[in-house]
Amino acid sequence: MIERDAVIAREAEQADAPPAVASLGTAAARHLGRMPRIIAAADDLDGVLRRSAELVANAVRADAATIRLGGPGGVEVLHVRRPWAGQAADALSTRLTIPLLLRGRRLGTLTALRARARPFPQTADALMRAFAGSIAMAVDNARLFDALQDRLADVARLAEASEAIAALAELDAVGAQVARQAAHLLGADRAAVLTLEAGSLVARPSPHGYRPNQVRRLSFPLAQGGVCVQVFETAHPYITNDAPADRRDGSETARVLGERALLMVPLRATRVLGVLRVANKTQGLFTRQDARLLGVFAAQAAVALENAMLYEEAVSEREQLKELERLKSQFLSLVSHELRTPLASIKASAEVLLSTAPVDVSETHRRLLRNVDRSSDRLTALVTDLLDLVRLEGGRLELHRDLLDLRHIAEDAVATVRPLADERGQTIRLSSSSRPCTVDGDRRRLEQIVLNLLTNAVRYGPSGSTILLRVGPAPAGSVRLSVHDDGPGIPPSEQRAIFERFYRLDNEPTRRTTGTGLGLPIAHALAELHGGRVGLDSRTGRGATFFVVLPEASGQSRAAGSDPDARGR
């Protein structure tokens, strides 16, 4: 029996599972049976505690029941079953206190109180223990649920913040958005992205929450150290809720800027790019959970920042390359134009000297004059190729289109190149289709394509070999012209590069042959300008076949451009 002014505190170690209550009576069992329904129906922890206190007071016929979580000053819920005059609950003389234990961990206490000095029934102790077990489980479940809800809210905010920076590409815009989202994520007043520039960690433009005159204070030289530099160098977070008094930070930046709490995490992608600095949480203090959450966001932000940096570098490099290309084209154009006048003069002078040379002039002088004449022709061809290349790359070369039969262009090209082939003892065979191969193109430029391909075949084919030129229809409404030689062939690894300007194969046959490496790139560009393409089929030691495929003109155009006297060879 519990006497007046006696307080029975059952706080000894006890098992977590509630004792059997079958012997407690029907009414007690009915009260305990309502606990699961109360827990399931409650919206939150407060509701569970209020209904539980009410149920405990009714079950043990107490005037009041109180549930206290934690130690002194913790959460307390009091249910008064019947009023009493002028007395506080702590002053009631008769009470029964049971600890709320879960897996050996004390969560709080459950207390039943009576205003009069009237003892509790003998079964009250066991009944209170049974209630205490259920309440402890409900408290733990509610806390786990609240923690889960907090994590889900963190994940939702994190996803929202990550999505806000994912669509941005410009570096300053990414930095400003990262700072804004970091402050929103933690409910802070200020945030800044610090990146390394000229040996110091400095704030990217548009930090969140800082006035313009404060931004200049966000500069931390690596040589001076400090917590910000330490975060950058060690990639470990820093957290303090009393920044002005923190002796680890000697920069006094927080004191000058009026920052009481600081959280800094590294911005690390493939490397540490900088530091994400968040200050002054509006509610509560910065916690380790805040540091983990900001660390996850910082990892995603660092990837976005690194991508923006790479994009900015690529744009800058592309602009530099475009400027270099413009200067190079301008230089080539200027030099080519300046060379044409003296070359024309040299060519004319050589021709006059050859035609007016006295009969008794020595053969040595005539040979030297012929060398001057041939060299001026080669230089003129080179200058012409350079000018064509500059116009093609600058998109300034215009086509004067007409309906043309590609067979006739091939015939003219063979007539032009045949003297060069005869000098080397080579034979050029032309095989043409019996029907017209009409294209819509510029005669001069199409002749230039065929001449370049034929000249290369003569140049690299062995002496006494046969060069085969074919012209005929091709699939998909096009016509095809191909030139085959029995030269050394082109390795597969170099077949793509062969169409690049100034590129020449580095082997013995090419070293013995003159050339600039411009003929094929020009032919390729001219073919594309006509809506066609130039290709290559070759194997080392088996010769090479260069071909050009051009769109065939429509039926009406083909009829207009056909030649009834055309014949195949």
C-alpha positions as CSV (number, residue, x, y, z in Angstrom):
1,M,0.0,0.0,0.0
2,I,1.2,3.5,-0.8
3,E,0.9,5.9,2.1
4,R,0.3,9.7,2.1
5,D,3.3,11.7,0.8
6,A,4.9,8.5,-0.5
7,V,6.2,8.5,-4.0
8,I,6.7,5.1,-5.6
9,A,9.3,5.4,-8.4
10,R,9.8,2.2,-10.4
11,E,13.0,3.1,-12.2
12,A,15.0,0.0,-11.7
13,E,16.1,-1.9,-14.8
14,Q,13.2,-3.8,-16.3
15,A,12.5,-5.8,-19.4
16,D,11.3,-4.0,-22.6
17,A,8.4,-6.3,-23.2
18,P,5.3,-5.4,-21.1
19,P,4.2,-8.0,-18.5
20,A,1.2,-10.2,-19.1
21,V,-2.0,-8.5,-18.2
22,A,-4.5,-11.4,-18.3
23,S,-4.6,-11.3,-14.5
24,L,-5.3,-7.5,-14.4
25,G,-9.0,-7.8,-15.1
26,T,-11.3,-7.3,-18.0
27,A,-11.4,-3.5,-17.7
28,A,-7.6,-3.2,-17.7
29,A,-7.3,-5.5,-20.7
30,R,-9.9,-3.4,-22.5
31,H,-7.9,-0.2,-21.8
32,L,-4.7,-1.8,-23.1
33,G,-6.5,-3.1,-26.2
34,R,-7.3,0.5,-27.2
35,M,-3.6,1.5,-27.3
36,P,-2.9,0.2,-30.9
37,R,-6.0,2.0,-32.3
38,I,-5.0,5.2,-30.6
39,I,-1.5,5.0,-32.0
40,A,-2.7,4.2,-35.5
41,A,-5.4,7.0,-35.5
42,A,-3.1,9.8,-34.1
43,D,-1.8,12.3,-36.6
44,D,1.4,13.1,-34.7
45,L,3.4,12.3,-31.5
46,D,1.5,15.0,-29.5
47,G,-1.8,13.3,-30.3
48,V,-0.4,9.9,-29.2
49,L,0.8,11.3,-25.9
50,R,-2.4,13.1,-25.1
51,R,-4.6,10.1,-25.7
52,S,-2.2,7.8,-23.9
53,A,-2.2,10.0,-20.8
54,E,-6.0,10.0,-20.8
55,L,-6.2,6.2,-21.1
56,V,-3.6,5.7,-18.3
57,A,-5.5,8.0,-16.0
58,N,-8.8,6.2,-16.6
59,A,-7.2,2.7,-16.4
60,V,-5.6,3.2,-12.9
61,R,-8.4,5.6,-11.7
62,A,-5.9,8.4,-11.2
63,D,-6.8,12.1,-11.0
64,A,-4.1,12.9,-13.5
65,A,-1.5,11.3,-15.7
66,T,1.7,12.9,-17.1
67,I,4.1,11.7,-19.8
68,R,7.5,13.4,-19.8
69,L,10.0,12.8,-22.6
70,G,13.7,13.4,-22.0
71,G,15.1,14.9,-18.8
72,P,14.1,18.1,-16.9
73,G,12.8,20.7,-19.2
74,G,11.8,18.1,-21.8
75,V,8.4,17.6,-23.5
76,E,5.6,17.0,-21.0
77,V,1.9,16.1,-21.6
78,L,-0.5,16.3,-18.6
79,H,-4.0,14.9,-18.6
80,V,-6.3,15.9,-15.7
81,R,-9.1,13.3,-15.2
82,R,-11.0,15.2,-12.5
83,P,-10.2,18.8,-11.2
84,W,-8.7,19.5,-7.9
85,A,-8.6,22.9,-6.1
86,G,-5.5,25.0,-6.2
87,Q,-2.9,22.3,-6.4
88,A,-0.2,22.0,-9.0
89,A,0.4,18.5,-10.4
90,D,3.9,18.3,-8.9
91,A,2.4,19.0,-5.5
92,L,0.0,16.0,-5.5
93,S,1.0,13.7,-2.7
94,T,0.3,10.2,-4.2
95,R,2.0,9.2,-7.4
96,L,3.2,6.2,-9.3
97,T,6.1,6.7,-11.8
98,I,7.3,4.1,-14.4
99,P,10.2,4.7,-16.8
100,L,9.6,4.6,-20.5
101,L,12.2,2.2,-21.7
102,L,12.9,0.9,-25.2
103,R,15.7,-1.6,-25.8
104,G,17.4,-0.5,-22.7
105,R,17.3,3.2,-23.6
106,R,15.3,5.5,-21.4
107,L,13.0,7.9,-23.3
108,G,11.2,9.5,-20.3
109,T,8.7,8.7,-17.6
110,L,5.0,7.8,-17.2
111,T,3.4,9.1,-13.9
112,A,-0.1,8.6,-12.4
113,L,-1.2,11.1,-9.7
114,R,-3.9,11.3,-7.0
115,A,-4.9,14.4,-5.2
116,R,-5.9,12.6,-2.0
117,A,-3.7,10.3,0.0
118,R,-5.3,7.2,-1.4
119,P,-3.1,4.3,-2.5
120,F,-3.2,2.9,-6.0
121,P,-4.5,-0.7,-6.5
122,Q,-2.0,-3.5,-6.4
123,T,-2.4,-4.2,-10.1
124,A,-1.6,-0.5,-11.0
125,D,2.2,-1.2,-11.2
126,A,1.8,-4.0,-13.7
127,L,-0.8,-2.0,-15.7
128,M,1.5,1.0,-15.8
129,R,4.4,-1.1,-17.0
130,A,2.2,-2.5,-19.9
131,F,1.2,1.1,-20.9
132,A,4.8,2.3,-20.6
133,G,6.0,-0.4,-23.2
134,S,3.3,0.6,-25.7
135,I,3.9,4.3,-25.2
136,A,7.7,3.9,-25.6
137,M,7.2,2.1,-28.9
138,A,4.8,4.8,-30.1
139,V,7.3,7.5,-29.2
140,D,10.1,5.8,-31.0
141,N,8.0,5.1,-34.1
142,A,6.8,8.8,-34.2
143,R,10.4,10.0,-33.9
144,L,11.5,7.7,-36.7
145,F,8.6,8.9,-38.8
146,D,9.4,12.5,-38.2
147,A,13.0,11.9,-39.0
148,L,11.9,10.1,-42.2
149,Q,9.7,13.1,-43.1
150,D,12.7,15.4,-42.5
151,R,14.9,13.3,-44.8
152,L,12.2,13.2,-47.5
153,A,11.9,17.0,-47.2
154,D,15.7,17.3,-47.5
155,V,15.7,15.1,-50.6
156,A,13.0,17.1,-52.2
157,R,14.8,20.4,-51.5
158,L,18.1,18.8,-52.7
159,A,16.4,17.6,-56.0
160,E,14.9,21.1,-56.5
161,A,18.2,22.8,-55.9
162,S,20.1,20.4,-58.2
163,E,17.5,20.8,-61.0
164,A,17.8,24.6,-60.7
165,I,21.6,24.4,-61.6
166,A,21.5,21.5,-64.1
167,A,20.1,23.6,-67.0
168,L,22.6,26.4,-66.8
169,A,25.8,26.5,-68.8
170,E,27.3,30.0,-68.3
171,L,29.8,29.9,-65.4
172,D,28.7,33.1,-63.5
173,A,25.0,32.1,-63.8
174,V,25.8,28.6,-62.4
175,G,27.8,30.1,-59.5
176,A,25.0,32.6,-58.6
177,Q,22.4,29.8,-58.7
178,V,24.5,27.5,-56.6
179,A,24.8,30.1,-53.9
180,R,21.0,30.9,-54.0
181,Q,20.0,27.3,-53.8
182,A,22.5,26.5,-51.0
183,A,21.0,29.2,-48.8
184,H,17.5,28.0,-49.6
185,L,18.4,24.4,-48.8
186,L,19.6,25.2,-45.3
187,G,17.4,28.2,-44.6
188,A,20.3,30.5,-44.3
189,D,20.7,34.3,-44.9
190,R,23.9,34.1,-47.0
191,A,25.8,31.8,-49.3
192,A,28.8,32.3,-51.7
193,V,30.7,30.1,-54.1
194,L,34.5,30.6,-53.7
195,T,36.8,29.5,-56.5
196,L,40.6,29.7,-56.9
197,E,41.9,32.7,-58.8
198,A,45.5,34.0,-58.8
199,G,46.4,32.1,-55.5
200,S,43.2,33.2,-53.6
201,L,39.8,31.8,-53.0
202,V,37.4,34.6,-54.1
203,A,33.6,34.8,-54.4
204,R,32.1,34.2,-57.8
205,P,29.8,37.1,-59.0
206,S,26.4,37.5,-57.4
207,P,26.8,35.7,-54.0
208,H,23.5,35.3,-52.2
209,G,22.6,37.8,-49.4
210,Y,25.7,39.9,-49.5
211,R,25.8,43.7,-50.2
212,P,28.2,44.8,-52.9
213,N,30.6,46.4,-50.4
214,Q,30.7,43.1,-48.5
215,V,31.7,40.9,-51.4
216,R,35.3,42.2,-51.5
217,R,35.8,40.8,-48.0
218,L,35.2,37.3,-49.4
219,S,38.8,36.8,-50.5
220,F,41.1,34.3,-48.8
221,P,44.7,34.1,-50.0
222,L,46.0,30.5,-49.8
223,A,49.3,31.8,-48.3
224,Q,47.5,33.2,-45.3
225,G,45.7,30.0,-44.4
226,G,42.6,30.1,-42.3
227,V,39.6,27.8,-42.1
228,C,38.3,28.5,-45.6
229,V,41.7,27.6,-47.1
230,Q,41.8,24.5,-44.8
231,V,38.5,23.3,-46.2
232,F,39.9,23.8,-49.8
233,E,43.1,22.0,-49.1
234,T,41.8,19.1,-46.9
235,A,38.4,18.8,-48.5
236,H,36.9,18.5,-45.0
237,P,33.8,20.5,-44.0
238,Y,33.9,23.2,-41.3
239,I,31.0,24.1,-39.0
240,T,30.7,26.6,-36.2
241,N,27.8,28.4,-34.5
242,D,29.9,31.0,-32.8
243,A,32.1,32.2,-35.6
244,P,33.4,35.5,-34.0
245,A,34.8,33.5,-31.1
246,D,36.3,30.7,-33.1
247,R,40.1,30.9,-32.7
248,R,40.6,28.6,-35.7
249,D,39.7,31.5,-38.0
250,G,42.1,34.3,-37.9
251,S,40.7,36.2,-40.9
252,E,38.0,38.0,-38.8
253,T,35.9,38.0,-41.9
254,A,32.9,36.6,-40.0
255,R,33.1,39.3,-37.3
256,V,33.4,42.1,-39.9
257,L,30.5,40.8,-41.9
258,G,28.3,40.1,-38.8
259,E,28.2,36.3,-39.4
260,R,27.5,34.4,-36.2
261,A,27.3,30.9,-37.7
262,L,29.3,29.3,-40.6
263,L,29.2,26.1,-42.6
264,M,31.7,25.5,-45.4
265,V,32.1,22.4,-47.6
266,P,34.5,21.7,-50.5
267,L,33.3,21.9,-54.1
268,R,34.9,18.7,-55.4
269,A,34.4,17.1,-58.8
270,T,37.4,15.6,-60.6
271,R,39.3,18.0,-58.4
272,V,38.6,20.5,-55.6
273,L,37.3,23.6,-57.4
274,G,36.7,25.8,-54.4
275,V,34.5,26.1,-51.3
276,L,30.7,26.6,-50.8
277,R,30.3,29.0,-47.8
278,V,26.9,29.3,-46.0
279,A,26.3,31.7,-43.1
280,N,23.6,32.6,-40.5
281,K,20.9,29.9,-40.4
282,T,17.6,31.7,-39.8
283,Q,16.2,29.1,-37.4
284,G,18.3,27.0,-35.0
285,L,21.9,26.0,-35.4
286,F,24.0,24.4,-38.1
287,T,24.2,20.6,-37.5
288,R,26.1,17.7,-38.8
289,Q,23.1,16.7,-40.8
290,D,23.2,20.2,-42.4
291,A,26.9,19.6,-43.3
292,R,26.0,16.2,-44.8
293,L,23.1,17.6,-46.8
294,L,25.2,20.6,-48.0
295,G,28.0,18.2,-48.9
296,V,25.8,16.2,-51.2
297,F,24.5,19.3,-52.9
298,A,28.1,20.7,-53.2
299,A,29.2,17.5,-55.0
300,Q,26.4,18.0,-57.6
301,A,27.1,21.7,-57.8
302,A,30.8,21.1,-58.4
303,V,30.0,18.9,-61.4
304,A,27.9,21.7,-62.8
305,L,30.6,24.3,-62.1
306,E,33.3,22.1,-63.7
307,N,31.1,21.6,-66.8
308,A,30.6,25.4,-67.0
309,M,34.3,26.0,-66.7
310,L,35.1,23.5,-69.4
311,Y,32.4,25.0,-71.6
312,E,33.8,28.5,-71.0
313,E,37.3,27.3,-71.9
314,A,36.0,25.5,-75.0
315,V,34.2,28.7,-76.1
316,S,37.3,30.8,-75.5
317,E,39.5,28.3,-77.4
318,R,37.0,28.2,-80.3
319,E,37.0,32.0,-80.5
320,Q,40.8,32.0,-80.5
321,L,40.9,29.4,-83.2
322,K,38.4,31.4,-85.3
323,E,40.5,34.5,-84.9
324,L,43.7,32.6,-85.8
325,E,41.9,31.1,-88.8
326,R,40.8,34.5,-89.9
327,L,44.3,35.9,-89.6
328,K,45.7,33.0,-91.5
329,S,43.2,33.3,-94.3
330,Q,43.9,37.1,-94.4
331,F,47.6,36.4,-94.6
332,L,47.3,33.8,-97.3
333,S,45.0,36.0,-99.4
334,L,47.3,39.0,-99.0
335,V,50.5,37.0,-99.8
336,S,48.8,35.2,-102.8
337,H,47.7,38.5,-104.3
338,E,51.1,40.0,-103.8
339,L,52.8,37.1,-105.4
340,R,50.7,36.9,-108.6
341,T,52.0,40.2,-110.1
342,P,55.8,39.4,-109.8
343,L,55.1,35.8,-111.0
344,A,53.3,37.0,-114.0
345,S,56.2,39.3,-114.8
346,I,58.7,36.4,-114.3
347,K,56.7,34.1,-116.6
348,A,56.4,36.8,-119.3
349,S,60.1,37.6,-119.1
350,A,61.1,33.9,-119.4
351,E,58.8,33.4,-122.4
352,V,60.2,36.5,-124.2
353,L,63.8,35.5,-123.5
354,L,63.1,32.0,-124.8
355,S,61.4,33.2,-127.9
356,T,64.0,35.9,-128.7
357,A,67.1,34.0,-127.7
358,P,69.9,34.2,-130.4
359,V,70.6,31.1,-132.4
360,D,74.0,30.7,-131.0
361,V,73.0,30.9,-127.3
362,S,74.3,28.0,-125.3
363,E,72.0,25.1,-124.3
364,T,72.8,25.7,-120.7
365,H,71.2,29.2,-120.9
366,R,68.1,27.7,-122.7
367,R,67.8,25.0,-120.0
368,L,67.9,27.6,-117.3
369,L,65.3,29.7,-119.0
370,R,63.0,26.7,-119.3
371,N,63.5,26.0,-115.6
372,V,62.5,29.5,-114.8
373,D,59.4,29.2,-117.0
374,R,58.3,25.8,-115.4
375,S,59.0,27.1,-111.9
376,S,56.9,30.2,-112.5
377,D,54.1,27.9,-113.7
378,R,54.3,25.8,-110.5
379,L,54.3,28.9,-108.3
380,T,51.3,30.3,-110.2
381,A,49.4,27.1,-109.7
382,L,50.3,27.1,-106.0
383,V,49.1,30.7,-105.6
384,T,45.9,29.9,-107.4
385,D,45.3,26.9,-105.1
386,L,45.9,29.0,-102.0
387,L,43.5,31.7,-103.2
388,D,40.9,29.0,-104.0
389,L,41.4,27.4,-100.5
390,V,40.9,30.8,-98.8
391,R,37.7,31.5,-100.7
392,L,36.4,28.0,-100.1
393,E,37.1,28.2,-96.3
394,G,35.6,31.7,-96.1
395,G,32.5,30.7,-98.1
396,R,33.3,33.4,-100.7
397,L,33.7,31.2,-103.8
398,E,30.8,31.5,-106.1
399,L,29.7,28.9,-108.6
400,H,28.5,29.8,-112.1
401,R,26.2,26.9,-112.8
402,D,25.2,25.4,-116.0
403,L,23.9,22.0,-117.3
404,L,27.0,20.0,-118.2
405,D,27.7,16.5,-119.3
406,L,30.4,15.1,-117.0
407,R,31.7,12.9,-119.9
408,H,32.8,16.0,-121.8
409,I,34.5,17.4,-118.8
410,A,36.4,14.2,-118.4
411,E,37.5,14.2,-122.1
412,D,38.8,17.8,-121.8
413,A,40.7,16.9,-118.6
414,V,42.4,13.8,-120.3
415,A,43.5,16.0,-123.2
416,T,45.1,18.5,-120.8
417,V,46.9,15.9,-118.7
418,R,48.0,13.5,-121.5
419,P,51.2,15.3,-122.3
420,L,52.3,15.0,-118.7
421,A,51.5,11.3,-118.8
422,D,53.3,10.8,-122.1
423,E,56.5,12.1,-120.5
424,R,56.3,9.3,-117.9
425,G,55.3,6.7,-120.5
426,Q,51.9,6.3,-118.9
427,T,48.6,5.6,-120.7
428,I,45.3,7.2,-119.8
429,R,42.1,5.2,-120.7
430,L,38.7,6.8,-120.5
431,S,35.6,4.7,-120.1
432,S,32.3,6.5,-120.4
433,S,28.7,5.6,-120.1
434,S,26.7,5.5,-123.4
435,R,24.0,7.8,-121.9
436,P,24.5,11.4,-120.8
437,C,25.8,12.1,-117.2
438,T,24.3,15.6,-116.7
439,V,25.1,17.7,-113.7
440,D,24.2,21.2,-112.6
441,G,27.6,22.8,-112.0
442,D,30.4,25.2,-112.7
443,R,32.5,24.0,-115.7
444,R,35.7,25.5,-114.5
445,R,35.4,24.1,-111.0
446,L,34.4,20.6,-112.1
447,E,37.3,20.6,-114.5
448,Q,39.5,21.5,-111.5
449,I,38.2,18.5,-109.6
450,V,38.9,16.1,-112.4
451,L,42.3,17.6,-113.2
452,N,43.4,17.4,-109.6
453,L,42.5,13.7,-109.4
454,L,44.1,12.9,-112.8
455,T,47.3,14.9,-112.0
456,N,47.7,13.0,-108.7
457,A,47.3,9.6,-110.5
458,V,50.0,10.6,-113.1
459,R,52.2,11.9,-110.3
460,Y,52.1,8.8,-108.1
461,G,51.6,6.1,-110.6
462,P,54.7,4.2,-111.8
463,S,56.2,4.9,-115.2
464,G,54.7,2.9,-118.0
465,S,51.5,2.2,-116.0
466,T,47.9,2.7,-117.1
467,I,45.5,5.2,-115.5
468,L,41.8,4.4,-115.8
469,L,39.2,7.1,-115.8
470,R,35.5,6.0,-115.6
471,V,32.3,8.1,-115.9
472,G,28.8,6.7,-115.5
473,P,25.6,6.7,-113.6
474,A,25.5,5.8,-109.9
475,P,22.6,4.8,-107.5
476,A,20.3,7.3,-105.9
477,G,20.1,9.6,-108.9
478,S,23.7,10.6,-109.1
479,V,26.7,10.3,-111.4
480,R,30.2,9.0,-110.5
481,L,33.6,9.7,-111.9
482,S,36.6,7.6,-110.7
483,V,40.3,7.7,-111.4
484,H,42.4,4.5,-110.7
485,D,46.2,4.4,-110.6
486,D,48.7,1.6,-109.9
487,G,50.7,3.6,-107.4
488,P,51.8,2.6,-103.9
489,G,48.4,2.9,-102.4
490,I,47.3,4.6,-99.2
491,P,47.2,2.9,-95.8
492,P,43.8,2.8,-94.1
493,S,45.2,4.7,-91.1
494,E,45.9,7.7,-93.4
495,Q,43.0,7.7,-95.7
496,R,41.0,10.2,-93.7
497,A,43.9,12.6,-93.3
498,I,44.7,12.6,-97.0
499,F,41.9,15.1,-97.6
500,E,43.4,17.6,-95.0
501,R,45.2,20.6,-96.4
502,F,49.0,20.4,-96.8
503,Y,48.9,16.7,-95.8
504,R,51.2,14.4,-97.7
505,L,52.1,10.7,-97.1
506,D,55.5,10.2,-95.7
507,N,56.9,7.4,-97.9
508,E,59.6,7.1,-100.5
509,P,57.3,7.6,-103.6
510,T,55.8,10.8,-102.2
511,R,59.2,12.2,-101.2
512,R,60.4,11.9,-104.8
513,T,57.2,13.7,-106.0
514,T,56.5,17.4,-105.9
515,G,53.2,18.6,-104.5
516,T,51.7,20.9,-101.9
517,G,48.9,18.7,-100.4
518,L,46.2,21.2,-101.6
519,G,44.8,19.4,-104.6
520,L,42.6,16.8,-102.8
521,P,41.3,19.2,-100.1
522,I,40.3,21.6,-102.9
523,A,38.6,18.9,-104.9
524,H,36.8,17.7,-101.8
525,A,35.5,21.2,-100.9
526,L,34.5,21.9,-104.5
527,A,32.5,18.6,-104.7
528,E,30.7,19.4,-101.4
529,L,29.9,22.9,-102.9
530,H,28.2,21.1,-105.8
531,G,26.2,18.9,-103.3
532,G,28.5,15.9,-103.9
533,R,31.5,14.2,-102.3
534,V,35.0,12.8,-103.0
535,G,36.0,9.4,-101.7
536,L,38.8,6.9,-101.8
537,D,39.2,3.2,-102.1
538,S,42.8,2.0,-101.6
539,R,45.0,-0.7,-100.2
540,T,48.7,-0.5,-99.6
541,G,50.6,-1.8,-102.7
542,R,47.3,-2.2,-104.7
543,G,47.0,1.4,-106.1
544,A,44.2,3.9,-105.3
545,T,40.9,4.8,-106.7
546,F,39.6,8.3,-106.1
547,F,36.0,9.0,-107.0
548,V,33.6,11.9,-107.0
549,V,29.9,11.5,-106.8
550,L,27.6,14.4,-107.9
551,P,23.8,14.8,-108.0
552,E,22.4,14.1,-111.5
553,A,20.3,16.9,-113.0
554,S,16.5,16.3,-113.3
555,G,15.0,14.6,-116.4
556,Q,14.2,18.0,-118.0
557,S,17.7,19.3,-117.2
558,R,19.3,16.1,-118.4
559,A,17.6,16.5,-121.8
560,A,18.7,20.1,-122.1
561,G,22.3,19.3,-121.3
562,S,22.7,16.1,-123.4
563,D,24.8,15.8,-126.5
564,P,23.6,13.5,-129.2
565,D,27.1,13.1,-130.5
566,A,28.5,11.9,-127.2
567,R,30.2,8.5,-127.4
568,G,31.8,6.2,-125.0
569,R,35.4,5.2,-125.1
